[in-house]
Amino acid sequence: MKQYINRLMIVAGCTAALTACDDNSWNDDLPGFEQPGVTDVQSVDYTLQAADYKMIAASATNKELAGDALAKELAAVGTQGYFTDKITARDYIPALLSDPKFPYFALSDGSAIKVTYNVAQALPAEVAQAASAVKYTVTDENYQEVWGSDNDYTASFAPSHTAARSIPGILKANFPDAKEGECVIVNYNTSATDPVFSATPDPDVPEFTPSSVLGSLSSMSKGDAIDVNGVVTAVSTQGAIVTDATGSVFAYRPSNNNDLKVGDQVVFSSTLDSYNYGWQILSGTEFEVKGSQAVTYPAPKTWTGAEIDAFVADAMATGAAPISPVYSKFTGKVTVSGSYINIVLDGTTVQVSPYGASNALKALLPDGATVTFEGYVMALASKGKYFNMVITKVGDSSISTLAARAGISAKAVTVTSTNENAIYAFNGSTWAPLANTSVLSHADYQAMGQSYDNLSGEAPATLLPIYMKQKYPYAAADDAKFVVYYYYNGSETVTRCDQYVYTGSEWKLNNGVTTETAQFVRNGGKWMYDPNVTITLPAGRGVAISTLYFQTCVDWIRDNVPNGAAYVSSYGNNEYYCGTSAYQGNVDLRPSAAKTQYPGYDSMTDEEVVALEKQRFETEVFPAALAILNPDATPVPGLTVLYTINFYYYDGTTKPATIVYEVTAPATFTYVSCTWNDAE
């Protein structure tokens, strides 16, 4: 019913746009002729979407309004998707309605938008604090500083160099201007065992010498034997790129693929194969790892759209040899469809398809994001529609486990580690873990069955209570904890924080989020909060909104007034308890018509009948109809909320009237005045 009412109100509130395509359009340029401006006055119902909350938080007007004192709270609105008692809908929605990207931005003065939104009351400060946290990934340089060596270090914390002892110093060095209350989500590796470093090289281990065969693949044929000494320069779930002194090749699913790391020195004897117009090493080849070293990537090739198209055409030409990996750099827009990820490039229909993407890589490629990335183009799928690419870097984030880069010494040893997230807060002098707060890490998302390191849709409500029960098995009743996680809202991945309270048997979400509706009107070119509502009920047959309201009155009388059916005509669309007529779209105050329908009026004078019908309409029947058709009407503290209804009545001639009600309780309308009494 509510949707039906809203559509009727939109129709009733619309004024047709004026156009110049009429008989007077030729007058536009005549002296003294003034063409009226185009107007578009509407009454609209609108529910805020995830993108709207983001726009509200990003608005320069709102940032100025919030100031430094409420900056974090405003930012949290964009990620959490609800208002609070500090960042109120009343104050911060007008900037959204004035944004050119808002769909009803161009409405004219006199328009009204009833906005439905989420609001949370009295949330703990930690929720906004954590939701506005920035992200920081511990770097190789950080690990080198922790271990005190450019050579004898590993990209992980360990029992002798713990995350808890090391991270505060790392954050202090990297966030020198931090303000009290700011939070950082730290991503790092940690191991249960310490690495063992060798003080001197083993003289019995010969120096690793790369082969010089991969640069000559074009002179070889599929099925040829091939012996390679090379270095792993890129890894994926489906294989690795191996580079020797003269070139590179893709090795499809070597026997120990899951254990290979960037920088591994490998030796293998195998057979040359090809697939999707690209050279590769036969699947299942056994790699022998001889050691590890730093990896320096060549300057990446950047492509124009024309170069990409020509490359594809040449590669697929009859008799063309399969391609060798080309280290490349692109910028494009990510599109995600189910488990498929592609990246759209400008100037060409060819798209990049990340090959063998790990969960870590997928997390860096959210749907809709524009990213700059590097890696090896190693095959052409779907007859050249896609560049298959083993990606090594997205933005500033290296995909390799070793994160090897030019100028960084190799690690002497690697250790088995897990990747974790933790959230730290600055108290004005030091960094410390945010109390009573946990952060989902890669292993948590995997355990929850997620394809990416984030949650989406209704997954938080289903999965987080289970996580909390496993995370805090000894919780006592009324214990309260916070959980921070990444959430994909349909357009981007944001940081969210929820509070959960333990009942003694289960964890319950305690964010206090409810749905509210408020009206905003445009006046003088500006949108402003206005809880008052004006409804116009035109007279006449077949006017949808008038028929709706007056038929609701007729039905209410029939169902709620003692002997109510006796007041209703045989057609069922008008009554004389108070005179409402859905057929004519007005209130019929003719005493003769009332007496004809209901004999109980016979002993009354005409004046008494009219006075009684008015009183019933004002204080009994129409308030009931308003409550049925406007169930979301509610008082606003500190304001008087009025519903003003313009309607028509008939006493021998059709006359306009305006009746006013105050909303004194939810869906409760208290009579204030009616202009039909002014003439008395």
Protein Blocks (a to p, Z undefined) as FASTA:
>chain_A
ZZmmmmmmmmmmpccdddfbbfklmmmmgghiacddddddddddddddfklmmmmmmpmk
lmmmnommlmmmmmmmmmnopacfklcfklmmmmmmmpmkbmklmpcehiacddddddde
hiafklmmmmmpccddddfklmmmmnopaklccddddfklcfklmmmmmmmmmmmmbceh
iacdddddddfbdcdddfbdcfklccddddffklmmmmpcehiacddddddfbdcfkbcc
dddfkbccddehifklmmpcehiacddddddddeehiacddehiacddfbdcdddddddd
dddfklmmmmmmmmmpghiacddddddddddddddehjbccdddehiabdcddehiafkl
mmmmcghiacddddddfbdeehhiaccdddfbghjbcfbfnlpaehiacdfbdcdddddd
dddddehjaccddehiacddfklmmmnopabdcdehjlmmmmmmmmmmmmmmmbcehiac
dddddddehjaccddddddddehlaccddehpacdddddddeehiacddfbdcddddede
hilklmmmmmmmmmmmmmmgghklmmpcfkopaccknopafknopacfbfklmmmmmmml
mmpcfklmmmmmmmmmmmmmmmmmmmmmmmmgccdehiacdddddddddehiacdddddd
ddfbghiacdfbdcklmmZZ
